[in-house]
Each structure stands twice: as C-alpha cells, then as structure tokens.
Amino acid sequence: METLKQYYLAVDRQQLKMGTLVDLMKVLGRKQGLPLIMCCSSRDSLDAVCSQFSSFQHVSLSCLHSDLSEVERFSILERFQKAVAEWNKSLEEGNASTETQEFHSHLLVVTDACLPSQALAESPLSARLLINYDLPLKKEAYQRRLAACLGHPTVGSLGIVISMLVGGEVTLLRNIEEGCGIIIEEMPIQIFELL
C-alpha cells in the first residue's frame, strides 16, 4: 500500500490564498484529533496564518518559530507528538470520529528554520497531514519538510501532503516533481474522505 499521497491546490492570485486555506481548514478541521502541520517559508507567512486561525473554533493551534525559548519549543513539540499518539491510538481502536466538543484537529504552524532536525537527533513529528502554505524553492527543502513533518508513515497509514500554489509557482512545482522523482496531483474534492 502506498503510504504517501501528494497533492497541490492552486489559486490564481496571492490575495485568494488565505481564503482558500480557511475554506480547506473548515473541512479538514472537522476531523477529530487530526494532527496536521502547516509549513511556512517566512515568519511573515507564519504570523499571518497564526493570526487567521488563532480564534478558529475547529482547531487547537500551536505556532513554532525562532523567537521561542527552548522550553517553549520543547513543550509545543511534546504536545503535538502526544496528539499524534492519541490519533494513532484512535485509528487502531477504530474510534476516529468526526465530532468532538472541544476541538477537531491539532494544527502546528512552523517555519522551515524550526523544523525538527535529524542532525540534532530530534524525532520526526509523524503528522498525518502536511500543508505547504508556501512552496519551498528547492527540492531539498521540500524533502526536509516531508522527513521532519511526516517521518515514515507506518504500513496501513497514509500521510498526505497538500502544497498551495499561486499561479506562477507551477514551474517551481514541476521542478520539485522532477528533482524528487514524484508526481504531485491536483487535490481531489473529497480530500476529507482520504483522512
């Protein structure tokens, strides 16, 4: 069974990108306990995303950036890994539901500079879903995001990557596909059913 599905979601203009992300999160956020990571290339993008989702009813939000202390960073990563463990346990027990009282999903927004590093012996986050809010400029950065955020999905599990594109970034996406030897398909309408 293939354990990683990669998709893109294209918008015509930069001004439409955040609205499209909000619409996507309204769907994905309904999945109880879903651990997902959103990668941003800059602190400005991270701040905009975190501001947009800080009062989002369906999401438990954490933001990981370079201004945090080591204690804060460790606490955020530990909470997220706990959410991943709870998600995996609910899947094993067949309890993955689409309704909850408090929140529906766990969203960690992170800049590339703050991703867990294998060089520092940090474990991958093993999220279920990675959203590339900003598409990285190089294939190495794309591959690093996959390794740090998704790790190695286990047999029977499925990791999903959704890369958001603005009109002119199609060439960049094709370069990543060619450099990594992968195919990134257009995101299907029924993405919720794949989770």
N, C-alpha and C positions, 0 to 999 in steps of 0.2 A: 504494500500500500504506500502511495506517495504521502510523505509527511509534511510537505511544504507547498502551499499554493501562493502564487504571487500575481497581484493584480495592480492595475493603475486606474485612477479616477481623474479624468481630465476636465478642466474648466477653461472657458475661453479667456477670461481676464483675471488678474490678480485680485480685483475687487470682489469677485464671486467666490474666492477660495474659502474664506472663513464661513460664509453662509452655507456652502456645500458641506463643510466639515461639521457644522452644527446639525444639519439635516442627517448626515451619516451617524452622528453620535446619538441622535434621537432614536435611531433604530438599534444601533449596537448597545447603547446604554440600558436597554430593556433586558438584556441577558444577565440574569442574577449572578453576581460573583465573577463575571468575565474579567480576567486580568489582561489589560492591554496597555501598550506603550506607544507614545507618540514622540517621534524624534524630530527635533528642530535643528537647523544648521546655525542659528544665531540666538543670542539672548533676546533680541527684539521679538523674534518669532515666538520664542518660549513665553515671554511676558504677555504677548497678545493672546496666545492660546489659553494660558492660565487665567488671565482676566476674563476671557469669554466663558470658561467653564467653572469658575470659582463658585457660582451660585446655581449651577446646573443640578436639577433635582435628581437625576438618574445616575450620578457619577460621584464616587469617592475619589477626590483629586489630590495628587501629590506632584510637586514640581522639584526637579533636581537640577541645580545649576551651580556654578563655581563659587558663588558668594556664601554657600552654606558651610558651616563648620563640619569637621569630620564626624562629630557625634550626630549632628542633624542628618548628614548624608547616610550614615550607617542606619539610623532609625528609619528613614524613608525606605531604604533598600530592604531592611528586615521586614517592615510591614508589607511591602509588596510581595516579597517571597512567601510570607505567610498567606497572603491572598491567593497566590499561585497554588500553594499546597492545599488550601481549602477547596479551590476549584477542581484540582486533580482528584481529590478525595470524593467530591460530589459526583464527578464523572464515573469513578469506579463503582460508586454505590448506586448510580443511576438516578441521582437526585437533582441533576441540573434542571433548574426551573426557570421560568421567565418572569416570576413575580416575587417581590420582597417588600418589606415595609420601609426599610431604611434607605437603601441604595441598590442600584442594579449592577454596576460594574466598577472596577478599580482602574483608574487611569493614572499612569505615571508619565509626565511630560519631562523630557530630558534633552539637553544639548549633547552634541557629539563629544564635547570635551569631558562630560561627566558620565559617559557610559562605563559600565564595569570593564576592567581591563584584565586580560589573561596574563599580561606581563606583571601585574601586581597580585596575581593569584586570586583574583576575585571571580566568583562563580557567575555564570550567565544567569539572567533573570528568568528565563524559561516562561515568558509570557505566551499567551495563546494567540495574540494578535499584535502586529506591529503596524503602525501607521506612520509613513514617512510624510510628515506635513511639508517639509522641504526636501526635495530630492537631492541627495548628495552629488557633488560634482565629479567624483571619481569612483570607479568600481571598488577600490579598496575600502573606501568609507562605507559603501553600500554593504559589502561583505562583513565589515566590522559590526555594523548595526545588526545584521542578522545573527551573528555569533553572540554578541553581547545581550541582545534582547530576547531571542528565541532559543538560543542554545541548540541542543539536538533534540527535536521532538521525539518522543518515545513511540514505539510501534503501537498503532491504533489511535494515536493522537494526531492532530492536524494543526500545524502552525500556518497562519495566514498573514501575508504582507500586503498592505494597500499603500501605494505610492500616489500622492496627489501631484498632478501636473498642471501647469499653466501653459497655454498654447505653445509657446516657443520651446518648451522643455522636452518635446517629443524626441528630438535628436539626441538629447542627453540620455533619455530612457533607452533608446536603441543602442547607444554606446555601452551602457551598463549591461544590457542584454548580451551584446556581442562579447564584451570583455569577460563576463561571468559564465557564458555558455548556457544561458537560461532563456525562457520565454515568459514574458510578463503580459498576461491577457487583460482585456478590459474587464473591470469589476462587474460581476453579474448583479442583476436587480435583486435576486434572492440571497444576498450575502448573509443575512441573518440565519438562514437555514443551514449554512455551512459550519456554523459555530457549534 
